[in-house]
Amino acid sequence: MKKVISLLLCFVFTFLLFSCSSEEDEIVPAYDSTVSDQIDLDGKTFIYGMVQDYFFEGADSTLGYINNTEFADLAAKRLREVEDKYNCSIEMKYVTRAGEAAYHSVLTGDYEFDFIQEESFFLVDYVIANIFTDLATLDNMEATDEEKWGNRYLLASTMWNGGIYGVIPALHPLRTQNSMSSVFAVNENHIATLGQTDPRDYYENGEWTYDTFTNVLTNYTFNNLSGDKVYSMAASRGWFTRGMALSNGDEYLTLNDDGSFSLGFYSDTALDAFNQTFEWWNGPAASNIIEGGLDQFVAGQSVLGLIDAYQILSGTTSVAYNVDNFGLVPFPSGPNAEPGWYKSFYEAADFTICIPLTAPDAEVSALIIDAIYEPFEGYETDEAVLEYLSRNYFLDERDSKFFFELSDKDHAVYIDHAHSLSGFFGDITTRSATAVLQGAESLQFTNTEKYILPQYQTIAELYE
């Protein structure tokens, strides 16, 4: 990988030298790109590289919203407004992987996109290789505006050495929450059949703890009318352990005054959480757990189902389209955590926007992006989006509120899956947590220092 990145940097550096040497031949725009009211782009076409993936619904969508829906209509209207205001056109170019396509265009020095949108999992190595514009340096985009472009921890995956290379359109409904993981869906019809306490009530009352979770795993299994077993929980071992990792009050990474860092997975309280995980998967409640997640939950085979946020309401296979009465809760909090404490993880920020270095004018690209991602009419406030969620997806406002806050900076944590930083979690359900952590320690600290520490240093530099 080091050789690949070094070769890439040589290509990029050569391209930049060539670009600088030809500056005298470039046509200087006849407008001030920092004053939006003065801009007439004379019919310029902006190419928006849009990845085709499960959360974008392919070409049958507008800005990632499924066509013939309220948000897709508002997105189409917004695009027309921007085109009219600046006398330009915006062309969507759907590609299998927008980040990879941008990478190759920068390598060859070719203009292909003015901006792209991609899942950040497929961007992290390209960010390190320096093929995107540092958005924090642009006048036409305030990349550190956490309300508009996503909070610091949502942008961590595309930060590097003091720069922000990708942002998320946080003012457009549901663009930040879908990336999050570690959420339990609750089958409320099963809860009614059991006559047991709703986990939402435990959470609301500050009682969603390891003890009450043990009670759920132990006592919420039953046989349905067909005689089939309904399990207390459906979950993947690795996802479950990852969700438990910081459930006992730890932060993922803490910068120390001396320049060193502490890693939350290696604290005593995290070890307690991992030991509790082992107990649930191997102790008296183990027979009440079925391995899986979404499929088992929507089939009615479990009371709790561990899922990703996009599986709640994105597309016809999601919970909202298949379960008529469901709730949502986070992981339980451990004895060392404050009541209500939880962390929601992500491995990729789904709707990340970047500007490749080969875009002709990064400031103008930023101007257009900034205009596209102003709030939609009628959804200028959090309250309006919450009302939409309650009207269309959730029967209980508690679930709308919980879903909405999943991506808040108090909860969001980026776990780098691209550099071997999440592979050890599943082992903790089958082996001693101490042994697993010791075996992974060298790689964890080495790769955290290499790939994660620069992100937290950037956060400290730009936000704190």
MARSERO-825509 format. One record per residue (C-alpha): x, y, z; residue in one letter. Coordinates in pm, whole numbers, plus 50000, padded with zeros to 5 digits. Example, Ala and Ser with C-alpha at 12.3 -4.5 7.8 and 13.67 -1.06 7.14 Angstrom:
2
512304955050780a;513674989450714s;
END
This chain:
464
500005000050000m;502865023950078k;504315018449731k;500915024249570v;500345056449763i;503865068849685s;503355062249315l;500005079949329l;501495110349497l;504145112249225c;501425112048959f;499425138449144v;502495160349198f;503395157848829t;499865167248733f;499875197148966l;503195209048821l;501745206448473f;498655225448582s;500705253448734c;502925256148425s;499905262348204s;498215288548423e;499105316548181e;497015299747910d;493905296348127e;490925319148072i;490265339848382v;486505339748465p;484715372748410a;483025370748748y;483895370449115d;483145335049231s;482925346649593t;480005369949524v;477085347849424s;474825375849301d;477375385349036q;477675350948882i;476475342248534d;478015309048436l;477065313048072d;475455278848037g;478275258748196k;477465222148264t;478505208248601f;479125170748611i;477985154848936y;479525120248977g;476935099849168m;477625064749289v;475035037949216q;474575018849539d;471965005349777y;471415038649954f;471195059249632f;468585037649453e;470615040749132g;469625063648848a;465955062648952d;466605089149212s;467335126049248t;470165135549484l;469755100749629g;466015103349698y;463815077549522i;461965094249236n;458255101849268n;458605108649640t;458245141649820e;461975146549877f;462895136749522a;460425162649392d;461945188949621l;465435178749510a;464475182049142a;462985216249213k;466175227049391r;468345216549098l;466185236948859r;466385267149091e;470195265549106v;470445261248729e;468205291448672d;469965313348929k;473465307548792y;472645301348424n;474145266448429c;473105230148406s;473815201348644i;474275167148488e;474185135548698m;476715109648589k;475965076548758y;478975054048807v;479715021848993t;482175039049226r;482475076849209a;485595078049427g;487485053649208e;486445072048891a;487655104949041a;490925088549141y;491635077148786h;490715111148642s;493215128348873v;495905102848789l;495545110148418t;494995147448465g;491555145548300d;488505165648394y;485575142348458e;483635156348755f;483055189948917d;482025171749234f;481115136649340i;479005118849600q;480185085449736e;480235062650038e;483275073350238s;484495037550286f;485575039949922f;487225073949972l;489525070650272v;492625058850085d;492035084449809y;491835111950071v;495205101050206i;496565101149850a;495575137849812n;493295137049506i;490535159349651f;490315196149736t;490575205850101d;487085219950146l;488085238750461a;490205261950243t;487325273450020l;485495306550054d;482235293549907n;481785265150156m;482125267250531e;483065230750579a;483205233950958t;479555244850973d;478355213751156e;474685221851108e;474985223050730k;477775198550650w;477745172850928g;479395172651266n;483075167051318r;482785129951391y;480635123551084l;483335139750872l;486225121851044a;486495094850779s;487425120850514t;489645142950728m;493405141950697w;496285162350840n;494365194250903g;492025192450603g;488385183050538i;488025165250205y;484415154250224g;481185168450367v;477645155050411i;474485174850321p;473195175850678a;470355200550609l;468695176550366h;466415151750546p;467845117950647l;471285123150489r;473265118950812t;471325092851008q;471425065250744n;475155059550792s;474905049451156m;474985014451300s;474364997051633s;470595001851662v;468064977351802f;464644974651640a;461924962651878v;458904942551760n;456184959851960e;453574933351877n;455804907252039h;456204929652344i;452394931752374a;452094893852343t;454664888752618l;453204915252847g;456754925752933q;458304960152977t;458954977852650d;462714983952607p;461755019352499r;460345024852846d;463545012453003y;465535036452785y;463225065952841e;463395061153218n;467185058353227g;466965021053308e;468255006152983w;471264989653148t;473184957053135y;470804943153402d;467584951253216t;469134939052890f;469944906153064t;466294904253166n;465234909352804v;467554882252674l;466464858352947t;462714863552951n;461604876952611y;461754843852422t;458464825652348f;456714802652102n;454304819251860n;450894805951759l;452504783351502s;454734768351769g;457884784251626d;460424798751864k;460694836551874v;464144845952002y;464874874752235s;467494888851997m;468804884851643a;472314898851603a;475664894351436s;478464886151679r;480854912151536g;478284939951512w;477044932551863f;480514934152017t;481324966051827r;478164981751969g;479124970852319m;482704983852289a;482025018852422l;478775011652606s;480385015452947n;481215052452914g;484435053252713d;485325076152423e;486905059952119y;490065080852116l;491295107352356t;494165131052278l;496485135352575n;498325167552665d;501705151652587d;500675143752227g;499945107152292s;496485091852272f;494325067652467s;492225041552288l;488855034652447g;488804997752356f;491764992452589y;490305007452907s;489264987153211d;485634997253161t;485694985752798a;487094952552916l;484134949653152d;481824955552856a;483574928952650f;483374903952936n;479664910952964q;479364904752592t;481014870652630f;478644862152914e;475534870052708w;476694849552410w;477854819752616n;475874820752941g;472294811453037p;470704834652777a;472754821852482a;469994798652357s;467684828752325n;469944845752068i;469744838451695i;472584849951476e;471504873951202g;469814907751206g;467394923850964l;466114892450790d;465304874351112q;463694905151264f;461384913350972v;460394876550955a;459144879451313g;461724855351452q;463044878651722s;461864905351965v;465024926251920l;466954929051594g;470374945351567l;470414965751245i;472034994951067d;470125027551047a;469655025550669y;467774992850726q;465105011250924i;463445030250640l;465555029450322s;463865008450056g;461284980950044t;463384955350236t;463684977850542s;461924974650876v;459425002550810a;458124984750499y;457774950650666n;456934954551036v;453754973151121d;454634982751479n;458254986351581f;460385007451813g;464055016951837l;466585016452120v;470385019252146p;472764995452317f;472294994152695p;474625015152906s;477074999253147g;477505006753518p;480285032053453n;478265051753197a;475785079453262e;472105069453221p;471135072252856g;474745069652734w;475235053352398y;477465054752094k;476315048551737s;479045037351500f;479625041151130y;482145026350890e;481145048450597a;479375081850567a;476995073550284d;476395107050116f;479875122050126t;480575150049875i;484085157249743c;485635179749479i;488385162649274p;491575182249208l;490785181248835t;487585201448878a;488215233448675p;487235257548952d;486865243949305a;485365276549432e;482585275849173v;481995238849239s;481665247049609a;479285275449531l;476955252249338i;477115225249605i;476395250849875d;473325262849687a;472005227849613i;472145217449975y;470285245750138e;467225232350328p;464215221350125f;461155243550138e;458995232250428g;461855213650597y;463945242350724e;463755230751088t;464455199151284d;460855199251401e;459585196951044a;461765166450973v;460715150051300l;457075155551207e;457745139450868y;459295108851034l;456365104851271s;453865109650990r;455435084350755n;457455058650947y;457075057651323f;453995052451537l;455685066551847d;457435100351853e;460125085752075r;461355065751777d;461405096051548s;463455115151803k;465875086551861f;466415080551489f;466955117651432f;469625120651704e;471625089751602l;474165110451413s;474625137851674d;478245143751769k;477545131352122d;476855096951977h;478595093351639a;481895074151625v;483855064851313y;485315029851316i;487775025151031d;486934991950865h;489344997050575a;492534993550779h;491944963251002s;490554982951296l;487294963951343s;488214927951265g;488714915851620f;485224922751755f;483554889751667g;486304869551837d;485344883852176i;482124863252176t;484094830752154t;487384837552334r;488734855752638s;488414893152582a;491794898952744t;493464874252507a;491744888952201v;492674924652295l;496294915052365q;496534897452031g;495144927551844a;496914954452048e;499964960551829s;497934963951508l;495254984551682q;497655010751816f;499845011351506t;496975016151262n;495095039751492t;498185061951509e;498555059951131k;494955063851015y;492805077451301i;495075100151502l;495435125051211p;491635127951201q;491345136151570y;494225160551541q;492335177251257t;489225179151474i;491225195351753a;492775220051509e;489615230451325l;486855227751584y;488285231051934e;
END
